[in-house]
Amino acid sequence: MKLKKINYFIVVMLLLGLTTGCFDSKNKPVIKPNKPKEVKDKNSISNSKDSESSKDKADIIKYNDKDDRFNEYIKDCPTYMADFGIELTKRYLNNKDFKEQNILISPLSIYSALGMTASGASGDTLVEMEKTLGVNINLFSGYFKNYTEMMKKRKNNTLKIANSIWVNSKDNEVLNEDFKSSIKKNYNADIFSLLFNNDFVIKVNDWVKTNTDGLIDKILNRADKNAKMYIVNALKFESAWKKQYKKNQIKKDKFYSENGKVSKIDFLCSTEYGYIATDTAIGIRKSYRDGKMFIALLPKKNKTIQDVLNTLNGKKLLYYITNIRKYDVETMIPKFKFKFETSLKKDLFSMGMKKSFGSNANFSKMLKSKTGVFINDVIHKTYIELDENGTKAAAVTAVEMLKSACLERLDVRKVNFNRPFIYMIYDFDKNTKVPIFLGVIRNLDK
C-alpha cells in the first residue's frame, strides 16, 4: 500500500515587550469562561477608599454606536483585530494550562502571519479563516500595506515589522507567482528557498534575531522533516514614555496577586490626563513619545478580569479609550516583566479554522505544483518588561505547513494598579487605532 506523504506549514509568532474595509463575522464562537478566583485581602485596593471615586457612577462612559465622531475610527480592520484579541485572551484566562499565568498576545503579529497564510487559501478554507479573523483577507492585505507604508513615513518610527516565507527546496517546490507577488506587494515579505536542515534552522533564527534587534534570538529548535514551508512574522516596538519618570516617582508598595500572594514591588507614580470609566472597570491612558499609547483597565470592586472582558468587544473598547473623561488621574503602575508562550492551534480550530489544520485544507494558491498543504501549528511567544524608561516589544509568528484641541482640567481621580488588570499598547495615530499588544497581569512576585 502506497503511503501518502504529508506536508505542512507552521505559522510562528514570537513577541517581546520591554518597558516601553473589512467585513464583520456574525458567526464568532460564544465563550463562557469561568471566573478566576477573586483576591480577598483587607488591604487590597479593591477595598480601599481610592479604588473608585465616589463620583464614579457619574463618570461612566456610556457606549453610543451612533456617535459620528467615533464611527470614523471603526471602518477599518483594527476593530476586528481587537475583537479577536479579546476573545483569545478570554480563552487563556479560562484555560487550566495557563492558570495564574500573565498573558500577552499581539493581534497585529497574529493577523500579519495569518493574513499571509490566508492569501494562499481558497474555498471553504479561506471562508473559515475570514470568519475566524472577522476580515476579508484581500481588504486586510491592502490595509496592512497602507498601514506599514504610513508607519515608515513617520518621524522616529518605533514599530518595526518584517515578514518572510521559507520554502523547502527538497522537492523543488516554488511559490505560485500570483501568491508570491501578492505577499511581496502587501506584506513586503522576504522569500527564501533552501533545504530544511540544521543550516536552515540557523538562518531562520538569525533572521528572527536581526528583525527583533536581538530581543528574540530563536524561534526554532529544529526543522520538521515533513515541513513544506514556514511563514514568519517578526514585530518589534520600542519607545520611551512621553512624560519621563523621576527617581522620586518610583516607590515600593504591595501588589495583590490573583493567587492570593502579596508582594512588595516597584510602582511608577504619576499624574496622567484622561480617565476611563465603564460599568465594570476604571482606567488610564499613558502616552509614548511617538503617538503610541499604553492603556490599562482595573476591574471595579467585586469585578474580575473576566467580567471586564465579557462586556467588551473591539468596537466598545475603542469607544471607551477614545472618549475619555477630562480628569487628572493620580496613578500607580507596577514595573513588571514576564514571558508567555503558546500554540494557537487548538484555539484557532475551535474558533472556526477547522479545515486549515487538516489534510483536506485548500491552500492551492501557494505552490505552482498545487501540492496539498495544511497548517501544522501556529506558535506565539512573548516577553514584556515595563519600567520607568518606556517600552520595548518584539513579536514573531511562524506557520508550519505540511502537504496535503486643549482639554479642560476639571477634577482628579485615582487609579492604583496594585491588583490584576488588563493592559494594551495601541497605535493611537490620528488616522488609525491599531491594537499592537493586549495582555493581562494576574500575578507579580518580588
C-alpha positions as CSV (number, residue, x, y, z in Angstrom):
1,M,0.0,0.0,0.0
2,K,1.5,3.3,-1.0
3,L,1.7,5.8,1.9
4,K,0.7,9.4,1.2
5,K,3.4,11.9,2.0
6,I,2.3,14.5,4.5
7,N,3.4,18.2,4.1
8,Y,2.6,21.1,6.4
9,F,3.5,24.6,7.3
10,I,3.9,26.4,10.6
11,V,3.0,30.0,11.5
12,V,5.3,31.2,14.2
13,M,4.7,34.4,16.3
14,L,7.3,35.5,18.8
15,L,6.6,38.6,20.8
16,L,8.6,40.6,23.2
17,G,7.6,43.6,25.2
18,L,10.1,45.6,27.3
19,T,9.2,48.8,29.2
20,T,8.3,50.6,26.7
21,G,-12.5,48.0,4.7
22,C,-13.3,44.7,6.3
23,F,-16.5,42.7,6.9
24,D,-17.7,41.6,10.3
25,S,-18.2,38.0,11.1
26,K,-21.6,37.2,12.7
27,N,-20.6,33.6,13.5
28,K,-18.0,34.1,16.1
29,P,-17.9,31.4,18.9
30,V,-19.6,32.0,22.2
31,I,-17.2,31.8,25.1
32,K,-18.5,31.2,28.6
33,P,-15.4,31.4,30.8
34,N,-15.3,30.6,34.5
35,K,-14.5,33.5,36.7
36,P,-11.0,33.4,38.2
37,K,-10.7,33.3,42.0
38,E,-11.1,36.8,43.4
39,V,-8.5,38.2,45.8
40,K,-9.8,38.7,49.3
41,D,-7.5,40.9,51.3
42,K,-8.5,43.6,53.7
43,N,-5.6,45.8,52.4
44,S,-6.4,45.2,48.7
45,I,-7.1,48.3,46.7
46,S,-10.4,46.8,45.8
47,N,-11.5,47.7,49.4
48,S,-9.5,50.9,49.7
49,K,-11.1,54.4,49.5
50,D,-9.3,55.4,46.3
51,S,-10.0,52.2,44.3
52,E,-13.1,54.0,42.8
53,S,-14.1,57.6,43.0
54,S,-17.3,58.4,44.9
55,K,-18.4,60.1,41.6
56,D,-17.7,57.0,39.6
57,K,-21.3,56.4,38.5
58,A,-21.4,59.8,37.0
59,D,-18.1,59.2,35.3
60,I,-19.1,56.1,33.4
61,I,-18.7,56.5,29.7
62,K,-22.0,55.4,28.0
63,Y,-21.4,53.5,24.9
64,N,-23.0,55.2,21.9
65,D,-22.6,53.5,18.5
66,K,-24.4,56.4,16.8
67,D,-21.6,58.8,17.7
68,D,-20.4,60.1,14.3
69,R,-17.1,61.3,15.8
70,F,-16.4,57.8,16.8
71,N,-17.6,56.0,13.7
72,E,-14.8,57.4,11.6
73,Y,-12.4,55.1,13.6
74,I,-14.3,51.8,13.2
75,K,-14.4,51.5,9.4
76,D,-11.2,49.5,9.2
77,C,-9.5,46.3,10.3
78,P,-8.2,47.2,13.8
79,T,-11.6,46.9,15.3
80,Y,-11.7,43.2,14.3
81,M,-8.1,42.7,15.4
82,A,-9.2,43.9,18.9
83,D,-12.3,41.6,18.7
84,F,-10.0,38.6,18.1
85,G,-7.5,39.7,20.8
86,I,-10.2,40.0,23.4
87,E,-11.8,36.6,22.6
88,L,-8.4,34.9,22.6
89,T,-7.4,36.5,25.9
90,K,-10.7,35.3,27.5
91,R,-9.8,31.7,26.4
92,Y,-6.4,31.8,28.1
93,L,-7.9,33.1,31.3
94,N,-10.2,30.1,31.3
95,N,-7.6,27.6,30.3
96,K,-6.3,25.5,33.1
97,D,-3.0,25.0,31.4
98,F,-2.4,28.8,31.8
99,K,-3.7,29.0,35.4
100,E,-2.2,32.0,37.2
101,Q,0.0,33.0,34.1
102,N,0.3,36.5,33.0
103,I,-0.8,36.9,29.4
104,L,0.5,38.8,26.4
105,I,-0.6,38.5,22.8
106,S,-0.1,40.6,19.7
107,P,-3.2,40.9,17.5
108,L,-1.1,42.7,14.9
109,S,1.5,40.0,14.7
110,I,-1.1,37.2,14.5
111,Y,-3.0,38.9,11.8
112,S,0.2,39.6,9.8
113,A,1.2,35.9,9.7
114,L,-2.3,34.5,9.2
115,G,-3.0,37.2,6.6
116,M,-0.1,36.0,4.5
117,T,-1.3,32.4,5.0
118,A,-4.9,33.1,4.1
119,S,-3.6,34.8,0.9
120,G,-2.8,31.3,-0.4
121,A,-6.2,29.8,0.7
122,S,-9.2,29.0,-1.4
123,G,-12.7,27.6,-1.0
124,D,-14.1,26.7,2.4
125,T,-10.6,27.0,3.9
126,L,-10.5,30.7,3.1
127,V,-14.1,31.2,4.2
128,E,-13.3,29.7,7.6
129,M,-10.2,31.8,8.0
130,E,-12.0,35.0,7.1
131,K,-14.9,34.2,9.5
132,T,-12.5,33.4,12.4
133,L,-10.4,36.6,11.8
134,G,-13.5,38.6,11.0
135,V,-11.9,40.2,8.0
136,N,-11.9,39.9,4.2
137,I,-8.3,38.9,3.5
138,N,-8.0,41.0,0.3
139,L,-9.1,44.1,2.2
140,F,-6.9,43.3,5.2
141,S,-3.9,42.8,3.0
142,G,-4.5,46.2,1.4
143,Y,-5.0,47.7,4.8
144,F,-1.8,46.2,6.1
145,K,0.2,47.5,3.1
146,N,-1.2,51.1,3.7
147,Y,-0.6,50.9,7.4
148,T,3.1,49.8,7.1
149,E,3.8,52.4,4.4
150,M,2.2,55.2,6.5
151,M,4.2,54.0,9.5
152,K,7.5,54.2,7.7
153,K,6.9,57.8,6.8
154,R,6.6,58.9,10.5
155,K,9.5,60.6,12.1
156,N,11.2,58.4,14.8
157,N,9.1,55.4,13.9
158,T,9.2,52.9,16.8
159,L,7.4,49.9,15.3
160,K,9.4,47.6,13.1
161,I,7.6,44.8,11.2
162,A,9.2,42.1,9.0
163,N,7.7,39.1,7.2
164,S,9.2,36.1,5.5
165,I,8.3,32.8,3.8
166,W,10.7,29.9,3.9
167,V,10.1,27.1,1.3
168,N,11.7,23.7,1.5
169,S,13.7,23.2,-1.7
170,K,13.9,19.4,-1.2
171,D,11.1,18.7,-3.8
172,N,12.0,21.6,-6.0
173,E,8.8,23.4,-4.8
174,V,8.4,27.1,-5.9
175,L,5.7,29.6,-4.9
176,N,2.9,30.4,-7.3
177,E,3.7,33.7,-9.0
178,D,0.4,35.3,-8.1
179,F,0.8,34.4,-4.4
180,K,4.4,35.5,-4.4
181,S,3.5,38.8,-6.0
182,S,0.7,39.4,-3.5
183,I,2.8,38.6,-0.5
184,K,5.7,40.8,-1.6
185,K,3.4,43.7,-2.6
186,N,1.1,43.7,0.5
187,Y,3.4,42.3,3.2
188,N,6.9,43.2,1.8
189,A,7.9,39.6,2.7
190,D,11.4,38.1,2.2
191,I,11.2,34.8,0.4
192,F,13.8,32.1,0.8
193,S,14.2,28.6,-0.7
194,L,16.6,26.1,0.9
195,L,16.8,22.7,2.4
196,F,15.2,22.3,5.8
197,N,18.3,21.1,7.7
198,N,20.4,22.4,10.6
199,D,21.7,25.2,8.4
200,F,18.1,26.3,7.8
201,V,17.4,26.5,11.5
202,I,20.4,28.7,12.0
203,K,19.4,31.0,9.1
204,V,15.7,31.4,10.2
205,N,16.8,32.1,13.8
206,D,19.3,34.7,12.6
207,W,16.5,36.3,10.6
208,V,14.4,36.5,13.7
209,K,17.2,37.8,15.8
210,T,18.0,40.5,13.3
211,N,14.4,41.7,12.9
212,T,13.8,41.9,16.6
213,D,17.1,43.6,17.3
214,G,18.2,40.6,19.4
215,L,15.2,40.7,21.7
216,I,14.2,37.3,20.4
217,D,17.2,35.1,19.4
218,K,15.5,31.9,18.4
219,I,12.2,30.6,17.0
220,L,13.1,27.0,16.0
221,N,15.0,24.3,17.8
222,R,14.8,22.0,14.7
223,A,13.1,21.8,11.4
224,D,10.4,19.1,10.9
225,K,11.5,16.8,8.0
226,N,7.9,16.9,6.6
227,A,7.7,20.7,6.7
228,K,7.0,22.3,3.4
229,M,7.0,25.9,4.4
230,Y,7.4,28.3,7.3
231,I,5.6,31.7,7.3
232,V,7.1,34.1,9.8
233,N,6.2,37.5,11.1
234,A,8.6,39.5,13.4
235,L,7.4,42.6,15.2
236,K,9.5,44.9,17.4
237,F,8.3,48.0,19.2
238,E,10.5,50.4,21.3
239,S,9.5,53.8,22.7
240,A,10.2,55.9,25.7
241,W,7.4,57.5,27.8
242,K,6.4,60.9,26.6
243,K,6.5,62.1,30.2
244,Q,9.5,60.6,31.9
245,Y,9.5,59.4,35.5
246,K,11.9,60.9,38.0
247,K,13.6,58.9,40.8
248,N,11.2,60.1,43.4
249,Q,8.3,58.8,41.4
250,I,9.4,55.2,41.9
251,K,8.3,53.6,45.2
252,K,7.8,50.2,46.8
253,D,4.2,49.1,47.5
254,K,2.1,46.0,47.7
255,F,0.7,44.1,44.7
256,Y,-2.2,41.7,45.5
257,S,-1.9,38.8,43.1
258,E,-4.8,36.7,41.8
259,N,-3.2,33.6,43.5
260,G,-3.5,35.3,46.9
261,K,0.1,36.3,47.3
262,V,1.1,39.8,48.3
263,S,4.4,41.1,47.0
264,K,6.2,44.4,47.7
265,I,7.4,45.7,44.3
266,D,8.3,48.9,42.5
267,F,5.5,51.1,41.3
268,L,5.7,54.1,38.9
269,C,3.7,57.0,40.4
270,S,2.5,59.8,38.2
271,T,-0.5,62.1,37.3
272,E,-1.9,61.3,33.9
273,Y,-4.6,63.1,31.9
274,G,-7.7,61.3,30.8
275,Y,-9.9,58.9,32.9
276,I,-11.6,55.8,31.6
277,A,-14.7,54.6,33.4
278,T,-17.1,51.8,32.3
279,D,-19.7,49.7,34.1
280,T,-17.0,47.2,35.1
281,A,-13.6,49.0,35.1
282,I,-11.7,52.2,35.6
283,G,-8.5,53.0,33.7
284,I,-5.9,55.4,32.3
285,R,-4.1,56.2,29.1
286,K,-0.4,57.0,29.1
287,S,1.4,58.3,26.0
288,Y,4.7,57.2,24.4
289,R,6.8,59.8,22.5
290,D,5.7,58.5,19.1
291,G,1.9,58.6,19.3
292,K,1.6,55.0,20.7
293,M,-0.5,54.7,23.8
294,F,-0.3,52.4,26.9
295,I,-3.8,51.7,28.2
296,A,-4.7,49.9,31.5
297,L,-8.1,48.9,32.8
298,L,-8.6,47.9,36.5
299,P,-11.7,45.9,37.4
300,K,-14.0,47.7,39.8
301,K,-14.7,46.4,43.3
302,N,-16.2,42.9,43.2
303,K,-15.5,42.6,39.5
304,T,-12.9,40.3,37.8
305,I,-10.8,40.5,34.7
306,Q,-13.3,38.1,33.1
307,D,-16.2,40.4,34.0
308,V,-14.5,43.3,32.2
309,L,-13.6,41.3,29.1
310,N,-17.1,39.9,28.9
311,T,-18.5,43.4,28.5
312,L,-16.0,44.3,25.7
313,N,-15.6,43.9,22.0
314,G,-13.3,45.7,19.6
315,K,-15.8,48.5,18.9
316,K,-16.7,49.1,22.5
317,L,-13.1,49.1,23.6
318,L,-12.1,51.7,21.1
319,Y,-15.1,53.8,22.0
320,Y,-14.1,53.8,25.7
321,I,-10.5,54.6,25.2
322,T,-11.2,57.4,22.8
323,N,-14.0,59.0,24.8
324,I,-12.0,59.7,28.0
325,R,-13.3,61.9,30.9
326,K,-11.4,65.2,31.3
327,Y,-9.8,64.5,34.7
328,D,-6.3,64.3,36.0
329,V,-5.6,60.8,37.3
330,E,-3.2,60.0,40.1
331,T,-2.0,56.5,39.2
332,M,0.4,53.8,40.3
333,I,1.6,51.3,37.6
334,P,3.7,48.3,38.7
335,K,7.0,47.6,37.0
336,F,6.9,44.1,35.5
337,K,8.4,41.6,33.1
338,F,7.5,38.1,32.0
339,K,7.4,35.6,29.1
340,F,4.4,34.0,27.5
341,E,4.4,31.1,25.0
342,T,1.5,29.3,23.4
343,S,0.4,27.3,20.4
344,L,-2.7,28.9,18.8
345,K,-3.7,25.7,17.0
346,K,-6.4,24.5,19.3
347,D,-7.9,27.9,19.8
348,L,-8.0,28.7,16.1
349,F,-9.5,25.3,15.4
350,S,-12.3,25.8,18.0
351,M,-12.9,29.4,16.8
352,G,-13.7,28.1,13.3
353,M,-10.5,27.4,11.4
354,K,-11.1,23.7,11.2
355,K,-10.2,22.9,7.6
356,S,-6.9,24.8,7.7
357,F,-5.4,22.1,10.1
358,G,-6.5,19.0,8.2
359,S,-5.3,17.2,5.1
360,N,-8.3,18.4,3.2
361,A,-7.2,22.1,3.6
362,N,-7.2,24.1,0.4
363,F,-4.1,26.3,0.1
364,S,-3.9,25.7,-3.7
365,K,-2.8,29.3,-4.4
366,M,0.5,28.8,-2.6
367,L,2.6,26.5,-4.7
368,K,3.0,26.0,-8.5
369,S,2.8,22.3,-8.2
370,K,-0.6,22.5,-6.4
371,T,0.8,20.2,-3.7
372,G,-1.7,19.8,-0.9
373,V,-0.5,21.5,2.3
374,F,-2.1,22.4,5.6
375,I,-1.2,24.3,8.8
376,N,0.5,22.1,11.3
377,D,0.9,24.7,14.1
378,V,0.8,28.4,14.9
379,I,3.3,29.3,17.6
380,H,3.1,32.5,19.6
381,K,5.9,33.6,22.1
382,T,6.0,36.9,24.0
383,Y,8.1,38.7,26.5
384,I,7.4,42.1,28.1
385,E,9.2,44.3,30.6
386,L,7.8,47.6,31.7
387,D,9.8,50.2,33.7
388,E,10.3,53.9,34.2
389,N,12.1,54.3,30.8
390,G,9.4,53.2,28.4
391,T,8.6,50.0,26.5
392,K,10.4,47.7,24.1
393,A,8.5,44.9,22.4
394,A,9.0,42.2,19.8
395,A,6.9,39.5,18.2
396,V,7.5,36.6,15.9
397,T,4.8,34.4,14.3
398,A,5.5,31.3,12.3
399,V,3.2,29.0,10.4
400,E,4.4,25.4,9.6
401,M,2.8,23.7,6.7
402,L,2.7,20.1,5.6
403,K,1.5,18.6,2.3
404,S,-1.9,17.5,1.8
405,A,-7.9,70.6,20.9
406,C,-6.7,71.6,24.7
407,L,-8.8,69.8,27.3
408,E,-10.3,71.4,30.4
409,R,-8.9,70.2,33.8
410,L,-11.9,69.5,35.9
411,D,-11.1,67.2,38.7
412,V,-8.8,64.4,40.0
413,R,-9.4,60.7,40.1
414,K,-7.2,57.9,41.4
415,V,-6.4,54.5,39.8
416,N,-3.8,52.3,41.5
417,F,-3.0,49.1,39.6
418,N,-2.0,47.0,42.6
419,R,-4.1,44.0,41.7
420,P,-4.9,42.1,38.5
421,F,-5.5,44.4,35.5
422,I,-5.8,44.4,31.7
423,Y,-3.3,46.4,29.6
424,M,-2.6,47.1,25.9
425,I,-0.4,49.1,23.6
426,Y,-2.3,50.9,20.8
427,D,-1.0,52.8,17.8
428,F,-3.0,56.0,18.5
429,D,-2.2,57.9,15.4
430,K,-4.9,60.3,14.2
431,N,-5.5,58.1,11.1
432,T,-5.7,54.7,12.8
433,K,-6.2,52.9,16.0
434,V,-4.2,49.6,15.8
435,P,-4.0,47.1,18.8
436,I,-0.3,46.1,18.8
437,F,-0.3,44.2,22.2
438,L,-3.0,43.0,24.6
439,G,-2.4,41.4,27.9
440,V,-3.4,40.7,31.5
441,I,-1.3,41.0,34.7
442,R,-2.6,38.4,37.2
443,N,0.4,37.7,39.5
444,L,3.6,39.6,40.3
445,D,6.4,38.4,42.5
446,K,9.1,40.4,44.1
